[in-house]
Amino acid sequence: MSGDAKLAIPEEALAVSVLTGFLGSGKTTLLRHLLAHPAMEETAVIVNEFGEIGLDHLLVEQATEDTVLLNSGCLCCTVRGDLVTGMRDLYKRRVKGEVPAFQRLVIETTGLADPAPILQTIMTDPLLSERFRLDGVITTVDATTGAATLDRHVESVKQAAVADRILLTKSDLAEAAARTALEARLRKLNPAAPIHAVVQGEIDPALLFNAGLYDPTTKTTDVQAWLKAEAYDTHGHDHHHHHDVNRHDASIRAFCVSYDRSLDWDRFNCWCEMLITLYGADILRIKGILNIDGVDDPIVIHGVQHVFHPPARLEAWPDDSRQSRLVFIVRDLKPEMIEHTLKAFNEDSAAPVASV
């Protein structure tokens, strides 16, 4: 993020949702139902191989080598190589009218994928960042095996930690006590993400989308959805001191940092650059709403490890508070360090002063 970044996101940018989840967590079943749903009209879905989804039972209106158009209006596209190339080609085909003018894109990751590189790709590629905006991350977690998977595979922990929506699949097969314990663990790992129970992959698509920082149709309600400061550890207490040291989520925590005074934009950028340079690999996600000197409207930011979305200016504050609030999901970082350095950078009289 740089000081001269434009404080806007083009309203014509297409929303992108990333669907992730560990092997066997139910992504295939979920996608099968989503692709058949009428509400998925004007949606394109990028998957690895058509065979993994099982389209045989769905009514196919038109098919080519790498594209299937379903009667629901959903476009299903396979990408066998580089995601950037696949997304660029799909967008060019949309512009040329070779495929329907989809308004939303869903990207399915492999079960072993760390979603962070995919998010960074969307945010950093010059063409993709102009034409697409990240709406959110949807993560499937198997209610019957989810706890063991979190224990054994760090990828699954990252998938849950960065999620905007968590889907608890096969919830009808899990014992009540085990499901309750898993939900509590997921909420501690990611306090603000809604958890939805899913049976046989059936869920209303409306519950999955519009999870991002900025939606041109709603402007501010998205911020209210993810910025639930009361759900986070705001005092630096160690939530994980009772965890088994072998559990991968013992080192991952979520917390909210607030700042009462308005922030200088250049100083805040210097602070962000410091965090990215020193700790970027351990900052899984940052979301924030900022009160910037000389700017009446709130500014929202979103970062994934070393990469930030261009900041966006909202039309109004989502509530009565004018505090700057930053939500962090990190690995092995303390809230005290974040709080102290933010204060030091903003209140140091020697720091440069400039307007947005």
N, C-alpha and C positions, 0 to 999 in steps of 0.2 A: 504494500500500500504506500502510495506516495502523496505528498502534500498537494500536488496539482491534479489529483484524480478528480474526475467529474462526479459531482454528487447527484447522480441520476442513473437509473437503469431504464433502457428503452422499453416503452410499453409494449412494443411489438415482439420483444424477446419471448421465445417459446419456453414454457416451463419443462424442466427435466426432473424426474424422480428416479432415484437409484434404488432398485430392489435388491437387497442383499440378505444373507442368511447362510448358516453353515450347511454342510452336506446333509441331506435328509430332513431339513427343517420345514419343508412344505412349499418351497417357492414354485415348483412345477405345478402342484395342485392349485395354488393360489392363482397363478397366471392363467391356467386353463379356465377358471371361472371368470377372471377379469376379462379375458379376450372375448368371451361370449356375452358379456354384459352390455346392454344398450347404452349405458352411461359412458362407455369407453369410446363412443363415437368420436372421431377426429383425434384419436390417440394413436401414436406409433409406438411399437414395442421392439426394442433391440434385444435379441437373445443370441445365445451361442450356436445352438443347433435346433432346428424345428423339431426333430425327433424327441428331444428332451421334454418338450411341452405336450406333445400328443395332440395334434390338431385334427386327427382323423374324424372325430365325432362332430367337429364344428363345421358349419356351413361355409364353404369357401366360395367367394364370388369370383375371384380372379387370382391366378398364381403365375409367378415367374421363377427363375432359378433361385433367387434369394429373397423374394418378397411374396407374402400372402396377404391378400385383402379379404377380410372376413365380412360376412353379411351384416355384422354389427357396426361396420364402418371402421373397425380397428385395423390398422396396418401392422403386420408382423414382419420384421426384417432380421435376417441373420448376418452377423459380422464374424467372419472367421479369422480376421487378422487384427490390425490396429484399430482401436476404437475411434481415434481422431479421424482417420481416413473414412471409416464407416459413417460417422456422424456427418462429416462434410459431404460425402456423396449423397447421403439421404436428404440433406438439406437442399443440395443442388437439384436433385430430382423433384423435390417439392416445388422449387422456384420454376423449374421448366414445365411443371404440370404433368410429369411422368408418374407421380404418385399423388394421392389426395392431399389437400392442404391441411395436414394434421396440425393441431394446436398444442399438443402435449406429447412429450417423449418419456417413455419408461425404459430404463436400462437395467437388465438383469445381469448381475455379476455371477461368477462361479462361486461355489460354496466355500472355497478356500481363500477367496479374495479379501484383501485389506481394502476397504472402500475408499480410503484416503487418496490414493493415486488417481482414482477415477474422478473424485470430486475436484482434485487439483487440475486434472486435464480439462474439465469443463470450464474452470475458472481462469486458466492461463492461456489456452490456445487462442490466438487473435481472432479467428473467425468464429469459433464456438462461443467465446465470451461475449461477442457482439450479438449473436443470434439466439443464444440460449441463456436461460437463467436457472440456477439451481433451485428447485422447489423444495426438495427434502429427501431424506433417506428413510426407506421403509425396510425394517429388519424383521425377518421371521425367526422365531425361536421355538424349538420343539418342546412342548410342555412335559413330555415324558422323559426326554434325555437332555434337556437344556442345561441342567445344573452340572451334569458330568461333562458336557461339552465345554462349558465355561471353565471348568477346572483344568481340562486337558489341552485346550486349543486357544491360544492368545488371539487368533484371528476372530473367533466368535465373540470375545470380549470387546474388541474394537468395533465389531459390527453393531453390537448392542449399545456401546457407549456413544457412538456418533449418530444414533438413530433419531429421527423426528417422530416416527411412529414405530411401535414395537407390536408385532402380531404374535400372539401366543397360540401356535398351531397345535392340532391334536389335543386340544384342551379337554375334550370329552373323554379322553383315554387316561388322563393323568389322575393320580390320587389327590384328593382335596388338600391334604397337608403338604404334599410335595409341590403342588401348584402354588399354594399360598407362599411357601418359602421361596420359590423361584421368582414370583412376582415381587416379593420384598427385596430380593437381591437385585433384580433389574431396576427397581425404583431407586435403590441406593446408588447404583451404577450410573443411572440416567434419570434424575428426578422429574424432569419436565415432559418427557416423552409419554404420550398416552399409550396404555397397554390395552389392546383389543383381543379378546378371545376369538379364535377362528376354528370352525369345525368343517372339515372337508373342503377347505379353501374358500368358503363362502363368506363374503363381507361386502358391505356397501362401498363402492369405490369412493364415494364422497368422504368417507372417513380417512382415506389414505392421502388425499392430495390437498393442495393449498396449505402446505406446511412450512413454506419458506419465510424469509424475512420480509419479502416484499411481493405483494400481489397487486397489480395495477387496478384490479376491480374492488379491492377492499382497503388498500392503503395501510391501515393501522391494526386491524384485528389480528393479523398474523403475529405481530409483535406481542400482543397480549397472550397469544397462545403459548409461545415458547418462553417468554420472560416471566417465569413464575419464581420470583426471587425468594419467596417464603418457602419454597420446596428445597432450596439449596442450603448447604452449610455456609453461613455467612460469617462465622466467627473463628474459622480455622481449626475446629475440632477434628480429630482424626477419626473418621467414620470406620476405618478399616483395622483398628488395632486389635479387634477380636478375630480377625480372619486367619485362617490357616495360611502359613507363609507360602505354601505351594499353589495357592489359588492365584490365577493370573490377574484377577480384578483387585487384588490386595493393593496394587500400586496405582490404580486408576481411581480418580475421584472427580466429582463435579462440585462446583461452588460458584457463588455470585459475589462479585466485588462491586460496591457502589461508591460514588464520589459526589459529594454535595455541591462543590463549586463547579463553575463552568470550566471547560478544558480548552487550552490553547491547541489549535489544530496541529501546528508544526511540532510542538512539544509532544503531543500525543503520538504523532507519527514516529518521532525519534524513539519514544518508549516502545512502540510496536516493533520497530526495526531491531532494537536491542533484544526483545523477547524472541523474535524470530531467529536472529543470529545465534543466540546462546542456547535457546531451548525449543526451537521449532519442531524437532522430531518428537518432543514430549508434549506438545500442545495439540491434542487431537481435534478440538474445535473451539472457536471463540465466537460468541454472538454478543452484540452489544447495541445499546441505544445511548446516544451521546448528546450532552448539552455542550455545544461548542460556542466559544466566544464570538459574539457578533452575528450569530445565526439563530433566528427565532424558532425555526422548526427543528425537530429531532433528526439526528443522523444515525442510520443503522449501519453496522458493519458485520461482516461474517468472514471468519478465517478458518482454514484447514491447514494445520501444521505451518509450512513456510509460505502459504499463499493466502491472499485476501481478495475477496470480491471487491469491485469498485464500491465505495460507500454510496448509500442511497439517502436522499432527503425525503422524509415523509411530510405529508400535508399538515399533520397535527400530532400532538402527543397522545399516546394511548390512554393515559390516565392523568390524575392531578399532579403527580410527582414530576419534578424536573431534574431529578438525579440522573447522573450517568450511571448506567448499570451494565456490567459485563459478566456474561456467563462463560465459565471455563470448564472444559472437560480435559483433564491433563493426566500425565503419568509421572509420578515421583516429583511433583512440584507442590510447594506449600503456598496456601493463600496469603500468608504473611509477606512472602517475598513479592508477590504480585501487588499487594496493597501498598507496601512500602516504596517500591520502585515507581509506581504510578504517582504517588504523592511527591516523591523526590523530583521526578522529571517535570511535573506540572508546577511545582512551587519553588523550584530553584531560580533565584533571581538572575543567575548568570545565563539561563537558557534563552535562546532566541525567541522573539515574539513576532508572530505574523498572523495575518487573517486568512480565513479559508479562501 
